[in-house]
Amino acid sequence: MPAYGFAHLRSRRNHSDVIEYLERIQATLEPFAGRFVIHGPPAEVVEGTWPGSMVLIEFPSLADARAWYDSPAYRAILSLRTDHIEGDVLLIEGVGPNYDPAERAHTLRTEADRAGGSIA
């Protein structure tokens, strides 16, 4: 199942370290089959607010995403970004190609029924 590294970058300072990070990150992704899906274009916000930009990197699995993030190669460049860009980063598992949200609704309804509660 695919997994993603997601970053919400709220502020940044242009710095030579950030440029070096960008020059080196691709080589850290390749051993884990990571690829950029989104890399920081301004988003069209249609609900709520979204200060900053986003980065989305796809991996074949959550194990690959974790292995990349914990790899010595990525750890060696991480501070080049974190010293100059404020943000949050998370790893999250995606859904399969046949995902149906109605199945999730059924699970939630069943859990509520078993707990003797109701859905508001």
Order of alpha helices (4+ residues) and beta strands (2+ residues): beta-alpha-beta-beta-alpha-alpha-beta-alpha
